[in-house]
């Protein structure tokens, strides 16, 4: 069976809608409406997609029979590797999005830096409170400067081998406050952060 595909973007996460070329024409048009998100919420309600209430269950079954999504996760916050997850339905999609700051299975199994406690990596406000003033300033600089070029210039002062700065950056990353995207040669492509941090930082510290 061959498939058509449609690439979309959820904030920093890419996903692809996969549609079978054997999809009945009657549901072909509504499949994207079932999967499309806007600001991490589904753009269309089921009632907007399926107007006939008596046919809802049947049509949703058809949509899921002929389509699914492939979601590329954000980099693991410990090793920076990415993974692709097959999404089977809306509930599954929502669960994965809520856990978008993922730690990969290998790091969970083997990394001594993976520690489970009552405060998850998604508790941004709590994790901000774990930073010293110096660490907080580095985080604030990454968020304000954004680009790798400016971060290297003004935080590392052009010394990208500064071990003391990397210790701070690594701690910030382990707390899930930033994630670093790397290419296949392990070179840094970009420094990324949750947009919610901008408001949190302005509220917590000045």
N, C-alpha and C positions, 0 to 999 in steps of 0.2 A: 504494500500500500504506500503510495507516495503522498506527500503533504505540501501544502502551501504554508507560508509563515509571515508573521507581521511582527517587527521589532518595535518595542516601546521602552520607556524609561520611567522608573519610579524613584524620584530623588536621585540617589547615587546608584540604585540597583537597576540593572537591565533585565528585561524579560522578553520572551518571544512567544507569541501565540502560534501554535501549530494546528493547522486545519487540514483534515484529510481531503484529498481531491475527489473522494467518493461521497462527500457531504451532500445530502439532499438540498436542492436549491431553496426550498422553503425555509430552511434554518441557516443557510449560509450567511445571510445578511445580519442575523442577530447574534451570531457567535462572538464577534468582536465586542459587542455591547455587554455580553456576559462577563468578559474578562477585563475590559478596560478599567483602569483605576485613575483617580485624580486625587492627589495629595494623600495617598495611601488608603483611600476609600473607594469603593466601587462607584463608578460614575452613574450607572443606571441601576435602579432597583429591579427586582424580579418582576414586579407588577408592570414596570415600564417596558420590559422586554417581552413579556408574554401577556398579551391583553386578555386572552381567554383564560379565566381563572381555573376552569375545569381541565385545561390542557397543560397547566404549569408543570406538574410532575413528569408528564410524558415528554414535553419539549426539553426540559432540563436534562433528562436522561439521554435524549438525542444529542444535545450539545456536548455532553461529556463523553458520549460514544465516539464522536467525530472530531474532538478537539481536546487539547491540553496545553499547558504552558511550560516553558523552560525558564527558570529564574536563576540568574547569576548572582550569587551572594556577594556581600561586601567582603573584603579580605578578612581572614581570621585575625583577630586583634593580637594574637601571639606570634604567629608565623607568617602572616600576610598572604597566605595562599587563598585562592578562590575556589568555589565549587559550584556546580550546576545542579539544581534541584528540579525534578519533574513535579509540577503542580497539577493535582487531579480535580480540584473543585474550589469553590470560593472559600469554604471553611479552612481548607488546607492552606490556601493563599494567605488568608488573614493571620494564621498561626505563624507562618514563616516570616511575614513582614514584621510582626511584633518582636520576633527574635532576630532582627536583621544584624545586630552586632554580635555575630557568631564567633564561637570558638570551634575550630574544626575537631572532628572526632579523634584524630591522631594526637592533637595537643591535649585534649581531655584525658586520653589514655596515658600519655607518656611525659607530658611537660610538668616539671616541678613548679612552674609559674602559674599553673591552673589551680586555683583555690576556690572551692565552693563555700559560700557562707550565706547568711540571711540577706545580704545586700547584693543583688545581681549586678552585672556589668551595665545594665540598662538604667540603673539608678544614678543619673547624671549628677543630681544635686548632692547626693551623699558622697560620690566619688570626688567631686570638686573639693569637698571639705577635707579630703585626705592629702591635699597638696600643701606644701610649704609656700611661703610668699614667692620664693625664687621659682619654684615649679609652676606656680600659678601665672607668673609673668611670662614664662616661656610659652605656656598654653595660650595666653592672651595674645602673644606675639604671633603664634602660628595662625590663630583665627583672624587676626587683623591683616597680616601680611599676605596670607593665602598662597602665593606662588612659591615654588621651590627656590627660585632665584633670590627672592627677597628674604626668605627664611634663612638661606645659607649666608647671605650678606649680613643681616642685622642680628640674627640670633647666634649663629656660629661665627660671626665676624670673619667670614671667608675661610675658616679653618674647619672643614667638614670632618676632620678626624679628631676633633675635640672630644675626648672620652667623657669629660664631666657633663657636657651638654647632651651627649647621647644617652647617658644614664638617666637624665631628666626626661628626655623624649621617650625613652623606652618605658619608664614608669607611667608616663601619661598615656601611652598606648596600651599598656597592660590594664589600666583602669577603664579602658573603653572610651576615653575622652577624645582620642584621635585614632585614625588608622592610616597606615602608610601603604600606598600602592606601589608595587615593584614590577618590573618587566621580567622576562624569562631569564635574563642575566643577573637578576637580583639588584639592578640599579633602581634607585628611587624614581618613580614617575611623578608622584604627588603626595601632599599631606592633606588628609581629609578629616572633616569633623561634622558632628550632628549640628544642623542649623539652630536647634533649640539652645545650644550652648551660648550663643550670642546674647540672648535675653537673660539667661541664668547668670552669666558673668556680670552683666551690668546691674543685676539686682543684688547679687551677693557681695561683690567687692568693687571698689572704684580705684 
